[in-house]
Structures are given as structure tokens and as C-alpha cells.
Amino acid sequence: MNRTAMRASQKDFEDAMNQVKLLKKDPGNEVKLKLYALYKQATEGTCNMPKPGVFDLINKAKWDAWNALGSLPKEAARQNYVDLVSSLSPSLESSSQVEPGTDRKSTGFETLVVTSEDGITKIMFNRPTRKNAINTEMYHEIMHALKAASKDDSIITVLTGNGDYYSSGNDLTNFTDIPPGGVEEKVKNSAILLREFVGCFIDFPKPLIAVVNGPAVGISVTLLGLFDAVYASDRATFHTPFSHLGQSPEGCSSYTFPKIMSPAKATEMLIFGKKLTAGEACAQGLVTEVFPESTFQKEVWTRLKAFAKLPPNAVRISKEVIRKREREKLHAVNAEECSVLQGRWLSDECTNAVVNFLSRKSKL
Ligand SMILES: CCCCCCCCCCC/C=C/C(=O)SCCNC(=O)CCNC(=O)[C@H](O)C(C)(C)COP(=O)(O)OP(=O)(O)OC[C@H]1O[C@@H](n2cnc3c(N)ncnc32)[C@H](O)[C@@H]1OP(=O)(O)O
């Protein structure tokens, strides 16, 4: 069958939507407008929205692109969308072989499930049997997912965990994979990776929201200081046992935690490894609100869906106004923390703690 005779199925269409998020290169505004218009036409039909005001430049450009499609049938719009995405990404054909039951999920991630719906991109840590510990692949995939989310149509981005944990932090087996260049090379590359990883959170342009479904450890806690809101189940705990692990604070927590919760309270967490309950973390300002486990998911997602209906430009611009003064400072803190950690990772204190965990002699 030639392409014009083909009719893209709903699944082809959804695969193409996911593929757009994985594009390595920004396709540019013109193509993005075309994609937007075809998507709206394929899902809602002829443009039925009131024309935005002249000063609402972005929404007016979107409206114009959609309206220009006139009464193009939904099926044709769906096919044109799939064809356009396929022309942007030669790998679309092969990646359309997603497993059954993965509709609406993005493909290509090993350690995450990424979905985008109702104006919300959800990035879910997906290593539940390892308590969502963050291995090297997951650091890379989170960065990739955040970069895609910063450019997609969503209004807010949510991080959450699959299973009983939010995340147990850095996967301690990351310490065992030593390259031919030796431990010094490993430490240097890990510091570069960590700096880039935390940098993605510092620079993220849309509201970033953590839905903390269970215990959180290490870097998954420290990063919360860079989020715009943190909603927690009353089952969640917050633990940063850096001294116990012979390590030192990261994720800009050496700067954000004393500001959020006072220097003395930050000391208890970051130096003495005090584990906070969700209620305590909320009282200290690290958590925005705590919900009973029985109603957590329902209440939080209802609230997030309402946030995602707010005018996108106002939301994005407000985040920029709130965050921009601190950005340079946060990058400097991040660089310093990573540099200090390089020394820690080479220390006997750190080596012993990791060996004890991996040989099952210790747990938090
Ligand atoms: C040379 C330098 C390279 C460094 C590369 C670094 C890159 C950036 C680093 C950024 C700095 C980050 C710092 C941190 O995040 S510090 C926090 C690290 N996390 C921990 O120390 C947690 C360790 N885990 C535990 O103590 C327990 O597992 C836990 C209390 C979380 C849960 O206990 P529970 O009894 O409920 O469950 P299990 O222990 O049976 O867990 C199930 C299996 O999952 C494995 N697991 C869990 N967490 C981790 C982890 N963080 N790393 C590796 N593996 C983990 C656990 O071992 C179980 O596996 P098995 O079934 O095989 O036993």
C-alpha cells in the first residue's frame, strides 16, 4: 500500500506523539505549530476556539495554524501528523513496535514511564524492585525526559515513583562499575554527570512538581529544594544520610535547605542524617502539603489537573520571575558540591559505607 492510501491507526498516532518527545533536535517553531494544529484537528476536529487577543502572541499563532486546516477530516489530520513526525525522525517505524498495553506511554525509556495528558507530563521512576534507585542510565533518561518536557505542550511536569518508594536515591552499584581508566576517571565522569543532572532541575522552565508517593532518600530528597511544589503521602519519609555514607550534600541542598528550613534544621538532616516524616518535612517547608495515603493519588491529581488548565504563558513567566535571580547562584553551588563530592567518593569513609551496603552488612 502506498502512504496516501494508508490510514494511520490511533496507535500509530499515539506512537508518533510519543516519538515527538524523543526528538533529539528541536524541529523549530514552524514545524511545532504544524504538529500542534494537526494534533488538535485529529483529536477535536475543526477549530472551534475563540480567536485569542492580539497580544496573546503564542496562542494566536497556534489558533491561526489550527484554523488554517479548515474542515480537514480527523483521519486525514491523523495521517498527516504521523507522516510529519516520521519525516522528522527516521527511527519512527522501528520504535512503533511498542509492547501491548503501553499506549499513551513514551517508548524508549528503560527506567522511566513518561506520559503526557491533560497538560501534565508525568515522569515516573520505574525500578520498583530496586526501590527506584537511580542508576547511571536513569540519570541520563531523567535528563532526556526533562528536556523533552520543557519543550512539549504540557503546562506542568510531575516527578513520581512507581511502587512503594519514591526513590532510594543514588544506586550504590554505580560505584562498582569502574572503567579501564580507573577510579579517578570514574569519579571525574560521575561529577560531570551529577553537575549536568542537577543543572537540568535548576534550569527547568515550567512548574516542576514532586508527587512523593513513599520514602525518599539521598539525591531524590535534596532535589526537592529545586521543585516548585512537593505533595507527599503521609507514608513518605525524607532521609539524607550523607555522613553515614561518607559523602556530602548535593542537589544544591547545602544552599536551599538552610534557606527553606533554617540552618539548624538543615544541619540535622544534611550532616546528622535525621529522617523526617512527611508531617515534619511539611512543617520545615520542604513539603507543600501532606495527604492521607488512602486519598493521596486522587486528591493530588485532581489538584494538578486544575493547575494545568491555567494560562500557559502566565504560568511559565511567573516561574521565570520567581526563579531567575537565584539561577546563577544555584549553578555555582552545584559546581562546588560536585567538586567536593569527587574527593568524598575517593575516601575510605565512602568506600567502606558502599562496601558494607553491597555486602549486605548495612542498610539505612
Ligand atoms: C566512584 C563514584 C561513582 C558515583 C556515582 C554517583 C553519581 C551521582 C551520585 C549523587 C549523590 C547521591 C547520593 C545519594 O543518593 S545517597 C543515598 C543512597 N541510597 C542509599 O544509601 C539507600 C540504600 N538502600 C537501603 O538502605 C535500603 O535498600 C532501603 C532502606 C532503601 C530499603 O530497604 P528495604 O529493606 O525496604 O528494601 P531492600 O533493601 O530489600 O531493597 C530491595 C532491593 O533494592 C536494592 N536497593 C534499594 N536501594 C538501593 C540503592 N540505593 N542502591 C542499590 N540497590 C538498592 C536492595 O539492595 C535490594 O536488592 P536485593 O533484593 O538484591 O537485595
PDBQT file of the ligand as one rigid body, heavy atoms in Angstrom, charges set to zero:
ROOT
HETATM    1  C1  LIG A 401      33.039   6.294  42.012  1.00  0.00    +0.000 C 
HETATM    2  C2  LIG A 401      31.881   7.227  42.153  1.00  0.00    +0.000 C 
HETATM    3  C3  LIG A 401      30.627   6.831  41.434  1.00  0.00    +0.000 C 
HETATM    4  C4  LIG A 401      29.456   7.511  41.987  1.00  0.00    +0.000 C 
HETATM    5  C5  LIG A 401      28.357   7.729  41.015  1.00  0.00    +0.000 C 
HETATM    6  C6  LIG A 401      27.450   8.738  41.614  1.00  0.00    +0.000 C 
HETATM    7  C7  LIG A 401      26.575   9.533  40.710  1.00  0.00    +0.000 C 
HETATM    8  C8  LIG A 401      25.855  10.633  41.424  1.00  0.00    +0.000 C 
HETATM    9  C9  LIG A 401      25.703  10.468  42.908  1.00  0.00    +0.000 C 
HETATM   10  C10 LIG A 401      24.843  11.524  43.507  1.00  0.00    +0.000 C 
HETATM   11  C11 LIG A 401      24.900  11.511  45.002  1.00  0.00    +0.000 C 
HETATM   12  C12 LIG A 401      23.720  10.836  45.562  1.00  0.00    +0.000 C 
HETATM   13  C13 LIG A 401      23.692  10.443  46.831  1.00  0.00    +0.000 C 
HETATM   14  C14 LIG A 401      22.569   9.639  47.384  1.00  0.00    +0.000 C 
HETATM   15  O1  LIG A 401      21.518   9.484  46.833  1.00  0.00    +0.000 OA
HETATM   16  S1  LIG A 401      22.900   8.950  48.886  1.00  0.00    +0.000 SA
HETATM   17  C15 LIG A 401      21.619   7.765  49.148  1.00  0.00    +0.000 C 
HETATM   18  C16 LIG A 401      21.968   6.431  48.588  1.00  0.00    +0.000 C 
HETATM   19  N1  LIG A 401      20.961   5.463  48.939  1.00  0.00    +0.000 N 
HETATM   20  C17 LIG A 401      21.082   4.580  49.947  1.00  0.00    +0.000 C 
HETATM   21  O2  LIG A 401      22.062   4.549  50.638  1.00  0.00    +0.000 OA
HETATM   22  C18 LIG A 401      19.929   3.614  50.135  1.00  0.00    +0.000 C 
HETATM   23  C19 LIG A 401      20.410   2.184  50.196  1.00  0.00    +0.000 C 
HETATM   24  N2  LIG A 401      19.259   1.285  50.373  1.00  0.00    +0.000 N 
HETATM   25  C20 LIG A 401      18.818   0.906  51.592  1.00  0.00    +0.000 C 
HETATM   26  O3  LIG A 401      19.341   1.270  52.620  1.00  0.00    +0.000 OA
HETATM   27  C21 LIG A 401      17.613   0.009  51.612  1.00  0.00    +0.000 C 
HETATM   28  O4  LIG A 401      17.568  -0.692  50.397  1.00  0.00    +0.000 OA
HETATM   29  C22 LIG A 401      16.290   0.820  51.794  1.00  0.00    +0.000 C 
HETATM   30  C23 LIG A 401      16.235   1.376  53.221  1.00  0.00    +0.000 C 
HETATM   31  C24 LIG A 401      16.181   1.959  50.773  1.00  0.00    +0.000 C 
HETATM   32  C25 LIG A 401      15.073  -0.130  51.575  1.00  0.00    +0.000 C 
HETATM   33  O5  LIG A 401      15.170  -1.242  52.447  1.00  0.00    +0.000 OA
HETATM   34  P1  LIG A 401      14.130  -2.460  52.315  1.00  0.00    +0.000 P 
HETATM   35  O6  LIG A 401      14.528  -3.486  53.290  1.00  0.00    +0.000 OA
HETATM   36  O7  LIG A 401      12.746  -1.932  52.347  1.00  0.00    +0.000 OA
HETATM   37  O8  LIG A 401      14.347  -2.965  50.808  1.00  0.00    +0.000 OA
HETATM   38  P2  LIG A 401      15.611  -3.737  50.226  1.00  0.00    +0.000 P 
HETATM   39  O9  LIG A 401      16.859  -3.242  50.845  1.00  0.00    +0.000 OA
HETATM   40  O10 LIG A 401      15.378  -5.210  50.282  1.00  0.00    +0.000 OA
HETATM   41  O11 LIG A 401      15.600  -3.223  48.688  1.00  0.00    +0.000 OA
HETATM   42  C26 LIG A 401      15.142  -4.014  47.594  1.00  0.00    +0.000 C 
HETATM   43  C27 LIG A 401      16.297  -4.222  46.633  1.00  0.00    +0.000 C 
HETATM   44  O12 LIG A 401      16.690  -2.941  46.120  1.00  0.00    +0.000 OA
HETATM   45  C28 LIG A 401      18.062  -2.711  46.345  1.00  0.00    +0.000 C 
HETATM   46  N3  LIG A 401      18.297  -1.273  46.578  1.00  0.00    +0.000 N 
HETATM   47  C29 LIG A 401      17.499  -0.437  47.247  1.00  0.00    +0.000 A 
HETATM   48  N4  LIG A 401      18.027   0.790  47.249  1.00  0.00    +0.000 NA
HETATM   49  C30 LIG A 401      19.189   0.722  46.597  1.00  0.00    +0.000 A 
HETATM   50  C31 LIG A 401      20.218   1.677  46.273  1.00  0.00    +0.000 A 
HETATM   51  N5  LIG A 401      20.107   2.956  46.620  1.00  0.00    +0.000 N 
HETATM   52  N6  LIG A 401      21.250   1.257  45.561  1.00  0.00    +0.000 NA
HETATM   53  C32 LIG A 401      21.375  -0.026  45.167  1.00  0.00    +0.000 A 
HETATM   54  N7  LIG A 401      20.448  -1.000  45.446  1.00  0.00    +0.000 NA
HETATM   55  C33 LIG A 401      19.360  -0.603  46.143  1.00  0.00    +0.000 A 
HETATM   56  C34 LIG A 401      18.365  -3.539  47.590  1.00  0.00    +0.000 C 
HETATM   57  O13 LIG A 401      19.744  -3.808  47.672  1.00  0.00    +0.000 OA
HETATM   58  C35 LIG A 401      17.520  -4.771  47.352  1.00  0.00    +0.000 C 
HETATM   59  O14 LIG A 401      18.233  -5.562  46.425  1.00  0.00    +0.000 OA
HETATM   60  P3  LIG A 401      18.323  -7.159  46.643  1.00  0.00    +0.000 P 
HETATM   61  O15 LIG A 401      16.922  -7.649  46.544  1.00  0.00    +0.000 OA
HETATM   62  O16 LIG A 401      19.207  -7.626  45.527  1.00  0.00    +0.000 OA
HETATM   63  O17 LIG A 401      18.921  -7.364  47.992  1.00  0.00    +0.000 OA
ENDROOT
TORSDOF 0
